[in-house]
Structure formats: structure tokens, C-alpha cells
């Protein structure tokens, strides 16, 4: 907005209309354009390409060049240490590194038990009102 236009007050009819429209757009985007995190290996390869890195460059994050190759060729899973280091030193989002592993599943009996809990059902249906408070500090 340039200085010759008047500012819109948030409690004015125009301000309330803009607020309502922004909420509607946000709701539409969250329901219609939900982005899933990329495959962890693809996320690593993408970041390597972005940063012009070779496997030997990132070997210390994996414990050696052989491990990098095994992980990138899906012969070895990422460990918690690798995930942490990839996030810390390459800035790959944790969500991209931990989602998408289709091999991790609950047994049918345990899945049935967990899905019988109403708050978990609500969370999985999209209510997702439960969030962790990340304001704690590490000691």
C-alpha cells in the first residue's frame, strides 16, 4: 500500500471483511491444497543438489561414504542421529526426514486399540487441535 492510500483499521467493516476473506482462503488452502512432506531420500538428494554437494561432502553426517550410498540407494534406513545431523547442518526439515516411511506400521491389534480413542480419532480426521508446546528449553 502506498502512502497516499488510507490504512484500513482492523475493527472497520473493511478490516473485518479482509479478516474474513483471509480466514476463508486459509481454510480453502488447508483443505484443498494439502502438501505432503517429500520422501526422505528425495529430500536429501534435493538439498544436495541445491547446495551442490557430493556424497563425500555429507559423509560425516552419515558415518562414512559407504553409509551415504547405502541410505541414498535405500539399502539402509536413516537413523535418529543421521536425521538430527541432516536437519542441523543441511536444514532439511525434520518432517521431511521422518515421514513417508511406509515400513513403520502398527500391528492390527495395536492399531485397533489406538484408533478406538476418541481424541486420536478426532486428530486423525483433521481436527488436529492438539499441538506440542515447543517453548521448553534444553538443559
N, C-alpha and C positions, 0 to 999 in steps of 0.2 A: 504494500500500500504506500503510495507516495504521500508526502506531507500536505498536499492540497486537499486530500480527501479526509473526511471526518472519521474518527475512530468509532467503532461500534462497541457500545457498552454491553457487557455480558448479561445484564439484567433488563435490557431493552427488548422489544419484540423481535428486532432483527438479530440480536445476540442469542436469544432463546431459539430462534429458527435455525441459526447456524449450528448451535449446540445439538439440536435435534437431528439435523441433517448429518452431522459428523457421527453421531451415535448410530444412525441408520446405515451409513456407509461402512462403519466399523463392523457392525453386526453382519451385514451382507458379505463383506470380505472374509470374515472369520468362518461363515457357513459355506460360502461358495468357492473360495479360493484357498482352501487349507493346504498349506505346503508341508510335505513330509520331509523329514531330515534325509539327506542323501545316505547312500550306502557308505559305511565307514571307510572301506578301501578306496572307493571313488573319491571321498572327501580328502583322503591323504594324497592321492595322485593329483587331484585338482590343485591342492595347496603347493605340492612340489612343483607343478607346472607354473603356478603363479609366481613362486619365489625363485624359479629357475634352479631347483635343487636336484641333485642326483641321489641315488640310493646311498652312496658312500658319505654324502653330506649329512644324512639323517641317521646313519648307523648308530651313533652314540645314544640316540633316543630309544633304540630297539635292542641294544646289547650286541651289535655287530652286523656286518653286511649280510651274512647268511640269514640272520633273523629277519632283516628288512625284506629280503627276497621271498622268504617263506610266507611272511604276512601278506605282502603285496600279491602273491600268487595264491593266496587263500589256503595255504597248507598249514598255517599256524595261526591261532586266534590272537587277537590283541590282548595283552594283559592289562591289569589296572595301572601298573607302573607306566607302560607304554602310552596308554590313554592320557594319563596325567601329564606326562612329558610332552606329548604331541599338542595338548591344549596349552601348556605353559610356554613352550618355545616356538611353536608354529601358529598358535592362535586358532587352532581348529576347535570349533565349539564342541563341548562335551556331548551335547545331544546328537551331533553328527557321528561321534565316535562310538556311542553306546547303543543307538537304535539300529534297527534293521537286522539284528542277529536272529534269524528265524529258527536257529537250532536251540535257542533257550526257550523251553516250554515247561509249563506245569503239568504234572500227571493229571489225568482226568478227574480223579477223586479230589485232589487238592484244588484244581481249578473250579470244580463244582462248589466246594466249600467256600472259597474266596468270593465267588460270584453270587453266593446267597446272601452276602452282607449288603444291606440297602445303600449305605454310603458309598461303597465301592461301585455298585451298580450305577448310582447317580453320577459318580465321577466318570465312569467309562461311557455313559450315554452322552456326555458332553457338558454336564453341569460344571464339572471341574472347578468347584468353588474352594477346594482345599489346596492351599499353597504353602510351601515351606517358607519360614522366615529366615532369610539369608543374612540377617543383620548380626548374627553371633560372630565373635572374634575367636581366632585360633590362639591357644595359649601355649 
